[in-house]
Amino acid sequence: VTVVAVSGTSGAGRAAKTDLLGAEVIGSARAYNIGGAHRHTPEIAQGLGAVTGRDVTVSFTPVLIPTSRGILATCTARTRAPLAQLREAYEKAYHAEPFIYLMPEGQLPRTGAVIGSNAAHIAVAVDEAAQTFVAIAAIDNLVKGTAGAAVQSMNLALGWPETEGLSVIGVAP
């Protein structure tokens, strides 16, 4: 599985770092922690292994882009399965999930639509020539990635509605 994920500066934490200053990131994109060095690579492989029931090798390339928040991840894997079968699997897995939105065919997720929300927008496609499955997801790393995940987990632990206090509607900047 290959993952290329672009994210804003908030993913690097709150510490003041010269390479995260606006003057350094505006007009530029840069990969970092490549070659298996990123701290989330083992977590990604573990999660995929739990879902598939087998060991999964992950190549993860994070890319810093000039935005304050949001993640757009493009994930690919070899497949011979047709798009209809793969899309059906996603629909079955996520149809009742209040924060997961499977985009209509031909539409792609964008970070601007999920900023400030606990939503994850997902699109799936198949590159038939390359026999590759492509899944693209957009989330707000400060809500769905951290605080929203904590609230969602607390809601479930306390027996409250999973959606309590969480929005699926992004906010305009």
FILUMTOR-599461 format. One record per residue: residue number from 1; x, y, z of N, C-alpha, C in turn. Coordinates in steps of 0.05 Angstrom, whole numbers. Example, Ala and Ser with C-alpha at 12.3 -4.5 7.8 and 13.67 -1.06 7.14 Angstrom:
2
@k->1, n.px->264, n.py->-114, n.pz->156, ca.px->246, ca.py->-90, ca.pz->156, c.px->264, c.py->-66, c.pz->156
@k->2, n.px->257, n.py->-45, n.pz->142, ca.px->273, ca.py->-21, ca.pz->143, c.px->258, c.py->1, c.pz->157
***
This chain:
173
@k->1, n.px->17, n.py->-23, n.pz->0, ca.px->0, ca.py->0, ca.pz->0, c.px->18, c.py->25, c.pz->0
@k->2, n.px->12, n.py->43, n.pz->-17, ca.px->26, ca.py->69, ca.pz->-18, c.px->8, c.py->91, c.pz->-10
@k->3, n.px->18, n.py->108, n.pz->8, ca.px->2, ca.py->131, ca.pz->18, c.px->19, c.py->156, c.pz->14
@k->4, n.px->7, n.py->175, n.pz->1, ca.px->19, ca.py->202, ca.pz->-1, c.px->-2, c.py->221, c.pz->11
@k->5, n.px->5, n.py->234, n.pz->33, ca.px->-13, ca.py->251, ca.pz->48, c.px->-2, c.py->279, c.pz->50
@k->6, n.px->-18, n.py->298, n.pz->41, ca.px->-10, ca.py->326, ca.pz->44, c.px->-24, c.py->337, c.pz->68
@k->7, n.px->-10, n.py->354, n.pz->83, ca.px->-22, ca.py->365, ca.pz->107, c.px->-11, c.py->393, c.pz->112
@k->8, n.px->-25, n.py->408, n.pz->128, ca.px->-17, ca.py->435, ca.pz->136, c.px->2, c.py->434, c.pz->160
@k->9, n.px->10, n.py->458, n.pz->167, ca.px->30, ca.py->461, ca.pz->188, c.px->20, c.py->452, c.pz->216
@k->10, n.px->-6, n.py->452, n.pz->221, ca.px->-15, ca.py->445, ca.pz->248, c.px->-9, c.py->415, c.pz->254
@k->11, n.px->-4, n.py->399, n.pz->234, ca.px->3, ca.py->371, ca.pz->239, c.px->30, c.py->368, c.pz->252
@k->12, n.px->46, n.py->389, n.pz->251, ca.px->73, ca.py->388, ca.pz->262, c.px->74, c.py->397, c.pz->291
@k->13, n.px->51, n.py->403, n.pz->303, ca.px->50, ca.py->411, ca.pz->331, c.px->51, c.py->441, c.pz->334
@k->14, n.px->52, n.py->450, n.pz->359, ca.px->51, ca.py->479, ca.pz->365, c.px->78, c.py->491, c.pz->370
@k->15, n.px->99, n.py->475, n.pz->371, ca.px->125, ca.py->486, ca.pz->377, c.px->134, c.py->505, c.pz->354
@k->16, n.px->147, n.py->526, n.pz->362, ca.px->157, ca.py->546, ca.pz->342, c.px->181, c.py->534, c.pz->328
@k->17, n.px->178, n.py->530, n.pz->302, ca.px->199, ca.py->519, ca.pz->286, c.px->203, c.py->537, c.pz->261
@k->18, n.px->227, n.py->544, n.pz->255, ca.px->233, ca.py->561, ca.pz->232, c.px->221, c.py->550, c.pz->207
@k->19, n.px->223, n.py->524, n.pz->202, ca.px->214, ca.py->513, ca.pz->177, c.px->184, c.py->512, c.pz->174
@k->20, n.px->169, n.py->520, n.pz->196, ca.px->140, ca.py->520, ca.pz->194, c.px->129, c.py->549, c.pz->194
@k->21, n.px->146, n.py->568, n.pz->193, ca.px->138, ca.py->596, ca.pz->191, c.px->125, c.py->601, c.pz->164
@k->22, n.px->105, n.py->619, n.pz->164, ca.px->91, ca.py->625, ca.pz->139, c.px->110, c.py->632, c.pz->116
@k->23, n.px->131, n.py->647, n.pz->122, ca.px->150, ca.py->655, ca.pz->102, c.px->165, c.py->631, c.pz->90
@k->24, n.px->167, n.py->610, n.pz->105, ca.px->181, ca.py->586, ca.pz->95, c.px->162, c.py->567, c.pz->80
@k->25, n.px->136, n.py->566, n.pz->87, ca.px->118, ca.py->547, ca.pz->74, c.px->102, c.py->558, c.pz->51
@k->26, n.px->97, n.py->584, n.pz->51, ca.px->80, ca.py->596, ca.pz->30, c.px->95, c.py->592, c.pz->3
@k->27, n.px->80, n.py->582, n.pz->-16, ca.px->91, ca.py->578, ca.pz->-43, c.px->109, c.py->554, c.pz->-46
@k->28, n.px->107, n.py->536, n.pz->-26, ca.px->125, ca.py->513, ca.pz->-27, c.px->111, c.py->488, c.pz->-16
@k->29, n.px->120, n.py->465, n.pz->-25, ca.px->111, ca.py->440, ca.pz->-14, c.px->136, c.py->423, c.pz->-10
@k->30, n.px->137, n.py->407, n.pz->12, ca.px->160, ca.py->390, ca.pz->16, c.px->153, c.py->365, c.pz->30
@k->31, n.px->165, n.py->343, n.pz->21, ca.px->162, ca.py->317, ca.pz->34, c.px->180, c.py->317, c.pz->58
@k->32, n.px->173, n.py->300, n.pz->77, ca.px->190, ca.py->297, ca.pz->101, c.px->186, c.py->269, c.pz->113
@k->33, n.px->205, n.py->261, n.pz->129, ca.px->204, ca.py->234, ca.pz->142, c.px->197, c.py->212, c.pz->122
@k->34, n.px->211, n.py->211, n.pz->100, ca.px->205, ca.py->191, ca.pz->79, c.px->220, c.py->165, c.pz->85
@k->35, n.px->215, n.py->145, n.pz->70, ca.px->229, ca.py->119, ca.pz->72, c.px->222, c.py->104, c.pz->98
@k->36, n.px->198, n.py->106, n.pz->107, ca.px->190, ca.py->91, ca.pz->131, c.px->196, c.py->105, c.pz->157
@k->37, n.px->206, n.py->130, n.pz->155, ca.px->215, ca.py->144, ca.pz->179, c.px->193, c.py->158, c.pz->194
@k->38, n.px->169, n.py->161, n.pz->182, ca.px->148, ca.py->176, ca.pz->196, c.px->136, c.py->160, c.pz->219
@k->39, n.px->131, n.py->173, n.pz->241, ca.px->122, ca.py->160, ca.pz->265, c.px->95, c.py->146, c.pz->262
@k->40, n.px->79, n.py->153, n.pz->242, ca.px->52, ca.py->140, ca.pz->239, c.px->53, c.py->116, c.pz->220
@k->41, n.px->75, n.py->111, n.pz->207, ca.px->77, ca.py->88, ca.pz->188, c.px->70, c.py->62, c.pz->202
@k->42, n.px->81, n.py->55, n.pz->225, ca.px->73, ca.py->29, ca.pz->238, c.px->44, c.py->28, c.pz->245
@k->43, n.px->32, n.py->51, n.pz->253, ca.px->4, ca.py->53, ca.pz->261, c.px->-14, c.py->47, c.pz->237
@k->44, n.px->-6, n.py->58, n.pz->214, ca.px->-21, ca.py->54, ca.pz->189, c.px->-20, c.py->24, c.pz->181
@k->45, n.px->3, n.py->12, n.pz->182, ca.px->6, ca.py->-16, ca.pz->175, c.px->-10, c.py->-33, c.pz->195
@k->46, n.px->-9, n.py->-27, n.pz->220, ca.px->-24, ca.py->-42, ca.pz->241, c.px->-54, c.py->-41, c.pz->235
@k->47, n.px->-64, n.py->-17, n.pz->229, ca.px->-93, ca.py->-14, ca.pz->224, c.px->-101, c.py->-29, c.pz->199
@k->48, n.px->-85, n.py->-27, n.pz->178, ca.px->-92, ca.py->-42, ca.pz->153, c.px->-90, c.py->-72, c.pz->158
@k->49, n.px->-71, n.py->-81, n.pz->174, ca.px->-68, ca.py->-109, ca.pz->180, c.px->-92, c.py->-119, c.pz->196
@k->50, n.px->-103, n.py->-103, n.pz->214, ca.px->-126, ca.py->-111, ca.pz->230, c.px->-151, c.py->-114, c.pz->212
@k->51, n.px->-153, n.py->-97, n.pz->192, ca.px->-176, ca.py->-98, ca.pz->174, c.px->-174, c.py->-121, c.pz->154
@k->52, n.px->-149, n.py->-126, n.pz->144, ca.px->-146, ca.py->-147, ca.pz->124, c.px->-140, c.py->-174, c.pz->135
@k->53, n.px->-131, n.py->-175, n.pz->160, ca.px->-124, ca.py->-201, ca.pz->172, c.px->-97, c.py->-212, c.pz->162
@k->54, n.px->-80, n.py->-194, n.pz->151, ca.px->-53, ca.py->-203, ca.pz->143, c.px->-34, c.py->-180, c.pz->146
@k->55, n.px->-8, n.py->-186, n.pz->144, ca.px->12, ca.py->-165, ca.pz->145, c.px->10, c.py->-148, c.pz->120
@k->56, n.px->12, n.py->-122, n.pz->124, ca.px->11, ca.py->-103, ca.pz->103, c.px->35, c.py->-85, c.pz->103
@k->57, n.px->49, n.py->-83, n.pz->81, ca.px->72, ca.py->-65, ca.pz->79, c.px->62, c.py->-38, c.pz->69
@k->58, n.px->71, n.py->-17, n.pz->83, ca.px->62, ca.py->10, ca.pz->76, c.px->86, c.py->28, c.pz->69
@k->59, n.px->83, n.py->42, n.pz->47, ca.px->101, ca.py->63, ca.pz->40, c.px->86, c.py->89, c.pz->44
@k->60, n.px->95, n.py->105, n.pz->64, ca.px->81, ca.py->130, ca.pz->71, c.px->99, c.py->154, c.pz->66
@k->61, n.px->89, n.py->172, n.pz->50, ca.px->103, ca.py->197, ca.pz->44, c.px->86, c.py->221, c.pz->53
@k->62, n.px->93, n.py->234, n.pz->75, ca.px->78, ca.py->258, ca.pz->83, c.px->90, c.py->282, c.pz->68
@k->63, n.px->72, n.py->301, n.pz->61, ca.px->81, ca.py->325, ca.pz->47, c.px->68, c.py->349, c.pz->60
@k->64, n.px->85, n.py->368, n.pz->68, ca.px->76, ca.py->392, ca.pz->81, c.px->68, c.py->412, c.pz->59
@k->65, n.px->44, n.py->423, n.pz->61, ca.px->34, ca.py->443, ca.pz->42, c.px->28, c.py->469, c.pz->57
@k->66, n.px->26, n.py->491, n.pz->43, ca.px->22, ca.py->517, ca.pz->56, c.px->-8, c.py->522, c.pz->63
@k->67, n.px->-17, n.py->507, n.pz->83, ca.px->-43, ca.py->512, ca.pz->94, c.px->-41, c.py->506, c.pz->124
@k->68, n.px->-59, n.py->517, n.pz->139, ca.px->-57, ca.py->513, ca.pz->168, c.px->-67, c.py->487, c.pz->178
@k->69, n.px->-86, n.py->475, n.pz->166, ca.px->-97, ca.py->450, ca.pz->175, c.px->-110, c.py->434, c.pz->153
@k->70, n.px->-114, n.py->408, n.pz->158, ca.px->-126, ca.py->390, ca.pz->138, c.px->-107, c.py->370, c.pz->128
@k->71, n.px->-117, n.py->347, n.pz->121, ca.px->-102, ca.py->325, ca.pz->109, c.px->-117, c.py->315, c.pz->85
@k->72, n.px->-103, n.py->312, n.pz->63, ca.px->-114, ca.py->299, ca.pz->39, c.px->-95, c.py->276, c.pz->33
@k->73, n.px->-105, n.py->252, n.pz->37, ca.px->-89, ca.py->227, ca.pz->34, c.px->-98, c.py->213, c.pz->9
@k->74, n.px->-78, n.py->206, n.pz->-8, ca.px->-83, ca.py->189, ca.pz->-31, c.px->-69, c.py->162, c.pz->-26
@k->75, n.px->-85, n.py->142, n.pz->-26, ca.px->-76, ca.py->115, ca.pz->-19, c.px->-80, c.py->97, c.pz->-43
@k->76, n.px->-60, n.py->81, n.pz->-50, ca.px->-62, ca.py->63, ca.pz->-73, c.px->-53, c.py->35, c.pz->-66
@k->77, n.px->-65, n.py->16, n.pz->-79, ca.px->-57, ca.py->-12, ca.pz->-76, c.px->-63, c.py->-27, c.pz->-101
@k->78, n.px->-48, n.py->-48, n.pz->-107, ca.px->-53, ca.py->-64, ca.pz->-131, c.px->-79, c.py->-79, c.pz->-127
@k->79, n.px->-94, n.py->-81, n.pz->-149, ca.px->-119, ca.py->-96, ca.pz->-149, c.px->-127, c.py->-105, c.pz->-177
@k->80, n.px->-142, n.py->-126, n.pz->-178, ca.px->-155, ca.py->-134, ca.pz->-203, c.px->-185, c.py->-132, c.pz->-201
@k->81, n.px->-194, n.py->-124, n.pz->-177, ca.px->-223, ca.py->-121, ca.pz->-172, c.px->-234, c.py->-97, c.pz->-187
@k->82, n.px->-259, n.py->-100, n.pz->-197, ca.px->-271, ca.py->-78, ca.pz->-211, c.px->-280, c.py->-56, c.pz->-191
@k->83, n.px->-282, n.py->-31, n.pz->-201, ca.px->-291, ca.py->-9, ca.pz->-184, c.px->-317, c.py->-15, c.pz->-170
@k->84, n.px->-336, n.py->-26, n.pz->-184, ca.px->-363, ca.py->-31, ca.pz->-173, c.px->-361, c.py->-48, c.pz->-147
@k->85, n.px->-344, n.py->-68, n.pz->-148, ca.px->-340, ca.py->-86, ca.pz->-125, c.px->-327, c.py->-70, c.pz->-102
@k->86, n.px->-307, n.py->-54, n.pz->-107, ca.px->-293, ca.py->-39, ca.pz->-87, c.px->-311, c.py->-18, c.pz->-75
@k->87, n.px->-326, n.py->-4, n.pz->-92, ca.px->-344, ca.py->17, ca.pz->-83, c.px->-366, c.py->5, c.pz->-65
@k->88, n.px->-376, n.py->-18, n.pz->-73, ca.px->-396, ca.py->-32, ca.pz->-57, c.px->-386, c.py->-39, c.pz->-29
@k->89, n.px->-360, n.py->-47, n.pz->-28, ca.px->-348, ca.py->-53, ca.pz->-2, c.px->-347, c.py->-28, c.pz->15
@k->90, n.px->-340, n.py->-6, n.pz->4, ca.px->-339, ca.py->19, ca.pz->19, c.px->-367, c.py->27, c.pz->28
@k->91, n.px->-386, n.py->25, n.pz->10, ca.px->-414, ca.py->32, ca.pz->17, c.px->-424, c.py->14, c.pz->40
@k->92, n.px->-418, n.py->-11, n.pz->39, ca.px->-427, ca.py->-30, ca.pz->60, c.px->-413, c.py->-23, c.pz->86
@k->93, n.px->-387, n.py->-17, n.pz->85, ca.px->-372, ca.py->-11, ca.pz->110, c.px->-381, c.py->15, c.pz->123
@k->94, n.px->-388, n.py->36, n.pz->107, ca.px->-392, ca.py->62, ca.pz->118, c.px->-420, c.py->74, c.pz->115
@k->95, n.px->-439, n.py->59, n.pz->105, ca.px->-465, ca.py->70, ca.pz->100, c.px->-479, c.py->81, c.pz->125
@k->96, n.px->-474, n.py->70, n.pz->148, ca.px->-486, ca.py->79, ca.pz->173, c.px->-468, c.py->96, c.pz->190
@k->97, n.px->-445, n.py->103, n.pz->180, ca.px->-426, ca.py->119, ca.pz->196, c.px->-433, c.py->149, c.pz->192
@k->98, n.px->-439, n.py->163, n.pz->214, ca.px->-449, ca.py->190, ca.pz->211, c.px->-428, c.py->210, c.pz->202
@k->99, n.px->-403, n.py->204, n.pz->204, ca.px->-382, ca.py->223, ca.pz->198, c.px->-367, c.py->216, c.pz->172
@k->100, n.px->-374, n.py->194, n.pz->159, ca.px->-360, ca.py->185, ca.pz->135, c.px->-379, c.py->191, c.pz->111
@k->101, n.px->-368, n.py->205, n.pz->92, ca.px->-384, ca.py->212, ca.pz->68, c.px->-369, c.py->201, c.pz->43
@k->102, n.px->-381, n.py->181, n.pz->30, ca.px->-370, ca.py->170, ca.pz->6, c.px->-379, c.py->188, c.pz->-17
@k->103, n.px->-361, n.py->201, n.pz->-30, ca.px->-367, ca.py->220, ca.pz->-51, c.px->-380, c.py->205, c.pz->-75
@k->104, n.px->-399, n.py->218, n.pz->-88, ca.px->-410, ca.py->207, ca.pz->-113, c.px->-388, c.py->203, c.pz->-133
@k->105, n.px->-392, n.py->183, n.pz->-150, ca.px->-372, ca.py->178, ca.pz->-171, c.px->-367, c.py->203, c.pz->-187
@k->106, n.px->-341, n.py->208, n.pz->-192, ca.px->-333, ca.py->232, ca.pz->-208, c.px->-327, c.py->256, c.pz->-191
@k->107, n.px->-334, n.py->255, n.pz->-165, ca.px->-328, ca.py->277, ca.pz->-147, c.px->-305, c.py->269, c.pz->-128
@k->108, n.px->-288, n.py->289, n.pz->-122, ca.px->-265, ca.py->283, ca.pz->-105, c.px->-266, c.py->300, c.pz->-80
@k->109, n.px->-255, n.py->290, n.pz->-58, ca.px->-255, ca.py->305, ca.pz->-33, c.px->-235, c.py->328, c.pz->-34
@k->110, n.px->-240, n.py->348, n.pz->-18, ca.px->-222, ca.py->371, ca.pz->-15, c.px->-222, c.py->379, c.pz->14
@k->111, n.px->-200, n.py->388, n.pz->24, ca.px->-197, ca.py->395, ca.pz->52, c.px->-216, c.py->418, c.pz->60
@k->112, n.px->-220, n.py->437, n.pz->42, ca.px->-236, ca.py->460, ca.pz->49, c.px->-264, c.py->453, c.pz->57
@k->113, n.px->-274, n.py->431, n.pz->47, ca.px->-302, ca.py->422, ca.pz->53, c.px->-304, c.py->410, c.pz->81
@k->114, n.px->-282, n.py->401, n.pz->93, ca.px->-284, ca.py->388, ca.pz->119, c.px->-272, c.py->403, c.pz->142
@k->115, n.px->-259, n.py->426, n.pz->136, ca.px->-246, ca.py->442, ca.pz->157, c.px->-267, c.py->450, c.pz->178
@k->116, n.px->-260, n.py->445, n.pz->203, ca.px->-278, ca.py->451, ca.pz->226, c.px->-299, c.py->430, c.pz->231
@k->117, n.px->-298, n.py->408, n.pz->218, ca.px->-317, ca.py->387, ca.pz->222, c.px->-304, c.py->360, c.pz->229
@k->118, n.px->-320, n.py->342, n.pz->238, ca.px->-311, ca.py->315, ca.pz->245, c.px->-315, c.py->296, c.pz->221
@k->119, n.px->-320, n.py->307, n.pz->198, ca.px->-326, ca.py->290, ca.pz->174, c.px->-301, c.py->281, c.pz->161
@k->120, n.px->-304, n.py->258, n.pz->147, ca.px->-283, ca.py->247, ca.pz->129, c.px->-297, c.py->244, c.pz->102
@k->121, n.px->-287, n.py->257, n.pz->82, ca.px->-298, ca.py->254, ca.pz->55, c.px->-279, c.py->235, c.pz->40
@k->122, n.px->-291, n.py->215, n.pz->27, ca.px->-275, ca.py->193, ca.pz->14, c.px->-285, c.py->190, c.pz->-14
@k->123, n.px->-266, n.py->186, n.pz->-32, ca.px->-272, ca.py->178, ca.pz->-60, c.px->-255, c.py->153, c.pz->-67
@k->124, n.px->-267, n.py->137, n.pz->-84, ca.px->-252, ca.py->112, ca.pz->-92, c.px->-253, c.py->111, c.pz->-123
@k->125, n.px->-231, n.py->99, n.pz->-133, ca.px->-229, ca.py->96, ca.pz->-162, c.px->-211, c.py->73, c.pz->-168
@k->126, n.px->-211, n.py->64, n.pz->-193, ca.px->-192, ca.py->43, ca.pz->-202, c.px->-178, c.py->53, c.pz->-227
@k->127, n.px->-152, n.py->52, n.pz->-226, ca.px->-136, ca.py->57, ca.pz->-250, c.px->-132, c.py->30, c.pz->-263
@k->128, n.px->-149, n.py->24, n.pz->-283, ca.px->-148, ca.py->-2, ca.pz->-295, c.px->-122, c.py->-8, c.pz->-309
@k->129, n.px->-111, n.py->12, n.pz->-323, ca.px->-85, ca.py->7, ca.pz->-337, c.px->-63, c.py->-1, c.pz->-318
@k->130, n.px->-63, n.py->10, n.pz->-295, ca.px->-42, ca.py->4, ca.pz->-275, c.px->-51, c.py->-17, c.pz->-255
@k->131, n.px->-75, n.py->-27, n.pz->-258, ca.px->-87, ca.py->-47, ca.pz->-239, c.px->-83, c.py->-37, c.pz->-210
@k->132, n.px->-92, n.py->-12, n.pz->-206, ca.px->-88, ca.py->1, ca.pz->-180, c.px->-114, c.py->12, c.pz->-169
@k->133, n.px->-119, n.py->6, n.pz->-144, ca.px->-142, ca.py->18, ca.pz->-130, c.px->-132, c.py->44, c.pz->-118
@k->134, n.px->-149, n.py->65, n.pz->-120, ca.px->-142, ca.py->91, ca.pz->-109, c.px->-164, c.py->100, c.pz->-90
@k->135, n.px->-157, n.py->106, n.pz->-65, ca.px->-176, ca.py->118, ca.pz->-46, c.px->-164, c.py->144, c.pz->-37
@k->136, n.px->-181, n.py->165, n.pz->-37, ca.px->-173, ca.py->191, ca.pz->-29, c.px->-191, c.py->200, c.pz->-6
@k->137, n.px->-179, n.py->210, n.pz->15, ca.px->-195, ca.py->219, ca.pz->38, c.px->-185, c.py->247, c.pz->47
@k->138, n.px->-205, n.py->263, n.pz->55, ca.px->-199, ca.py->290, ca.pz->66, c.px->-211, c.py->291, c.pz->94
@k->139, n.px->-194, n.py->301, n.pz->113, ca.px->-203, ca.py->306, ca.pz->140, c.px->-191, c.py->332, c.pz->151
@k->140, n.px->-203, n.py->342, n.pz->172, ca.px->-191, ca.py->364, ca.pz->187, c.px->-175, c.py->350, c.pz->209
@k->141, n.px->-148, n.py->352, n.pz->208, ca.px->-132, ca.py->338, ca.pz->228, c.px->-136, c.py->348, c.pz->256
@k->142, n.px->-146, n.py->372, n.pz->260, ca.px->-150, ca.py->383, ca.pz->287, c.px->-177, c.py->375, c.pz->298
@k->143, n.px->-195, n.py->366, n.pz->281, ca.px->-221, ca.py->357, ca.pz->292, c.px->-223, c.py->327, c.pz->289
@k->144, n.px->-227, n.py->317, n.pz->265, ca.px->-229, ca.py->288, ca.pz->261, c.px->-203, c.py->274, c.pz->270
@k->145, n.px->-181, n.py->287, n.pz->266, ca.px->-155, ca.py->274, ca.pz->273, c.px->-149, c.py->274, c.pz->302
@k->146, n.px->-159, n.py->292, n.pz->318, ca.px->-152, ca.py->293, ca.pz->346, c.px->-176, c.py->299, c.pz->364
@k->147, n.px->-183, n.py->324, n.pz->367, ca.px->-204, ca.py->332, ca.pz->386, c.px->-230, c.py->318, c.pz->381
@k->148, n.px->-238, n.py->317, n.pz->356, ca.px->-263, ca.py->305, ca.pz->348, c.px->-263, c.py->275, c.pz->354
@k->149, n.px->-241, n.py->262, n.pz->349, ca.px->-238, ca.py->233, ca.pz->356, c.px->-242, c.py->229, c.pz->386
@k->150, n.px->-230, n.py->247, n.pz->402, ca.px->-233, ca.py->244, ca.pz->431, c.px->-262, c.py->248, c.pz->440
@k->151, n.px->-276, n.py->268, n.pz->429, ca.px->-304, ca.py->273, ca.pz->435, c.px->-321, c.py->249, c.pz->426
@k->152, n.px->-316, n.py->239, n.pz->402, ca.px->-331, ca.py->217, ca.pz->392, c.px->-327, c.py->192, c.pz->409
@k->153, n.px->-303, n.py->187, n.pz->418, ca.px->-297, ca.py->164, ca.pz->435, c.px->-310, c.py->168, c.pz->462
@k->154, n.px->-309, n.py->192, n.pz->473, ca.px->-322, ca.py->198, ca.pz->499, c.px->-353, c.py->193, c.pz->497
@k->155, n.px->-365, n.py->203, n.pz->475, ca.px->-393, ca.py->199, ca.pz->471, c.px->-400, c.py->169, c.pz->472
@k->156, n.px->-385, n.py->153, n.pz->458, ca.px->-390, ca.py->124, ca.pz->457, c.px->-386, c.py->112, c.pz->484
@k->157, n.px->-365, n.py->120, n.pz->498, ca.px->-359, ca.py->108, ca.pz->525, c.px->-381, c.py->115, c.pz->545
@k->158, n.px->-393, n.py->139, n.pz->542, ca.px->-414, ca.py->147, ca.pz->561, c.px->-442, c.py->140, c.pz->552
@k->159, n.px->-444, n.py->127, n.pz->530, ca.px->-471, ca.py->118, ca.pz->520, c.px->-487, c.py->141, c.pz->508
@k->160, n.px->-474, n.py->162, n.pz->501, ca.px->-487, ca.py->185, ca.pz->488, c.px->-488, c.py->181, c.pz->458
@k->161, n.px->-504, n.py->196, n.pz->444, ca.px->-504, ca.py->194, ca.pz->414, c.px->-476, c.py->200, c.pz->404
@k->162, n.px->-466, n.py->185, n.pz->386, ca.px->-439, ca.py->188, ca.pz->375, c.px->-434, c.py->215, c.pz->364
@k->163, n.px->-455, n.py->228, n.pz->354, ca.px->-452, ca.py->254, ca.pz->341, c.px->-454, c.py->278, c.pz->360
@k->164, n.px->-459, n.py->273, n.pz->385, ca.px->-463, ca.py->295, ca.pz->405, c.px->-439, c.py->315, c.pz->405
@k->165, n.px->-445, n.py->340, n.pz->399, ca.px->-424, ca.py->361, ca.pz->400, c.px->-406, c.py->361, c.pz->376
@k->166, n.px->-411, n.py->346, n.pz->356, ca.px->-393, ca.py->344, ca.pz->333, c.px->-409, c.py->351, c.pz->307
@k->167, n.px->-396, n.py->364, n.pz->289, ca.px->-408, ca.py->373, ca.pz->264, c.px->-398, c.py->358, c.pz->240
@k->168, n.px->-415, n.py->354, n.pz->221, ca.px->-406, ca.py->343, ca.pz->195, c.px->-404, c.py->364, c.pz->174
@k->169, n.px->-411, n.py->388, n.pz->182, ca.px->-410, ca.py->411, ca.pz->164, c.px->-385, c.py->427, c.pz->169
@k->170, n.px->-369, n.py->431, n.pz->148, ca.px->-345, ca.py->447, ca.pz->150, c.px->-352, c.py->477, c.pz->154
@k->171, n.px->-332, n.py->492, n.pz->163, ca.px->-336, ca.py->520, ca.pz->167, c.px->-321, c.py->536, c.pz->146
@k->172, n.px->-332, n.py->558, n.pz->138, ca.px->-318, ca.py->575, ca.pz->119, c.px->-297, c.py->591, c.pz->134
@k->173, n.px->-274, n.py->595, n.pz->122, ca.px->-253, ca.py->610, ca.pz->135, c.px->-261, c.py->639, c.pz->139
***
